[in-house]
Amino acid sequence: MGEDVSQFVVVAPSAMGKAVEYAEARILDRLGRSFPEFEFQIEAFGPFVEPDEFSVIPVMSRPQREGDDPERIYMCKPLEPWVIPAIKEVLKEFELGVGLN
């Protein structure tokens, strides 16, 4: 089977607007302390943007390595069901109604 998921793209709520740029370092720091085994990237806009809450998208493939077949996509193992809800719980600290007003 594949490797564990280790990277996530976090899409900020559309209601945050430019505030996500100012909060990005704090958000990444908080996520890093809560989930040191994972890497996170914050996106202000994306196809999965929600108006009032963060979207968490796991990166389910791994980078190509020397000797890999360039035509093949290497998939990661499925996530444990608790991972994304736990990340979203931490992100609630930064939603407009709670952490950024």
C-alpha positions as CSV (number, residue, x, y, z in Angstrom):
1,M,0.0,0.0,0.0
2,G,1.0,3.7,-0.1
3,E,2.5,6.1,2.4
4,D,0.7,8.1,5.0
5,V,-0.8,11.4,4.1
6,S,1.5,14.1,5.4
7,Q,0.4,17.3,3.7
8,F,-2.9,19.3,3.7
9,V,-4.2,22.3,1.9
10,V,-6.3,24.5,4.1
11,V,-8.7,26.8,2.3
12,A,-9.8,29.8,4.3
13,P,-13.5,30.7,4.6
14,S,-14.5,33.3,1.9
15,A,-15.8,35.6,4.7
16,M,-12.2,36.0,6.0
17,G,-11.2,37.9,2.8
18,K,-7.8,39.5,3.3
19,A,-7.7,38.7,7.0
20,V,-6.3,35.2,6.2
21,E,-3.1,36.9,4.9
22,Y,-2.6,38.6,8.3
23,A,-3.5,35.4,10.2
24,E,-1.6,32.9,8.0
25,A,1.6,32.7,10.2
26,R,-0.5,32.3,13.4
27,I,-2.7,29.6,11.8
28,L,0.3,27.6,10.5
29,D,2.1,27.9,13.8
30,R,-1.0,26.6,15.7
31,L,-1.5,23.7,13.3
32,G,2.2,22.9,13.4
33,R,2.1,22.7,17.2
34,S,-1.1,20.6,17.2
35,F,-0.1,18.3,14.4
36,P,3.7,18.2,14.1
37,E,3.6,15.1,11.9
38,F,1.8,17.1,9.1
39,E,2.6,20.0,6.8
40,F,0.0,22.6,6.0
41,Q,-0.4,25.2,3.2
42,I,-3.0,28.0,3.5
43,E,-5.0,29.1,0.5
44,A,-7.2,32.1,0.5
45,F,-9.3,31.0,-2.4
46,G,-9.9,27.7,-4.0
47,P,-12.5,25.4,-5.5
48,F,-13.6,24.1,-2.1
49,V,-14.0,27.5,-0.4
50,E,-16.9,27.7,2.1
51,P,-18.3,31.0,3.3
52,D,-17.9,30.5,7.1
53,E,-15.6,27.6,7.8
54,F,-12.2,26.2,6.7
55,S,-11.9,23.4,4.2
56,V,-9.2,20.8,4.8
57,I,-7.9,18.9,1.8
58,P,-5.4,16.1,2.2
59,V,-2.7,15.7,-0.4
60,M,-3.3,12.1,-1.4
61,S,-0.3,11.5,-3.7
62,R,3.4,11.7,-3.0
63,P,6.0,13.5,-5.1
64,Q,7.8,11.6,-7.8
65,R,11.1,9.9,-6.8
66,E,14.1,8.9,-8.8
67,G,13.3,5.6,-10.5
68,D,9.5,6.1,-10.4
69,D,7.4,5.6,-13.5
70,P,6.6,9.1,-14.6
71,E,3.2,8.0,-15.9
72,R,2.1,6.5,-12.6
73,I,0.4,8.3,-9.7
74,Y,1.4,7.0,-6.3
75,M,-1.5,7.2,-3.8
76,C,-1.3,7.6,-0.1
77,K,-3.1,5.4,2.4
78,P,-6.6,6.6,3.4
79,L,-6.7,8.9,6.4
80,E,-7.9,7.8,9.8
81,P,-11.5,9.2,10.1
82,W,-10.6,11.5,13.1
83,V,-7.9,13.5,11.3
84,I,-9.8,16.1,9.3
85,P,-12.4,16.7,12.1
86,A,-9.5,17.3,14.6
87,I,-7.8,19.7,12.2
88,K,-11.1,21.6,11.7
89,E,-11.6,21.8,15.4
90,V,-8.3,23.6,15.8
91,L,-9.1,25.9,12.9
92,K,-12.3,27.0,14.6
93,E,-10.1,29.2,16.8
94,F,-9.5,31.4,13.7
95,E,-13.0,31.7,12.3
96,L,-14.2,35.3,12.1
97,G,-16.7,34.9,14.9
98,V,-14.2,33.6,17.4
99,G,-10.5,34.3,16.8
100,L,-10.2,37.2,14.4
101,N,-12.6,39.8,15.7
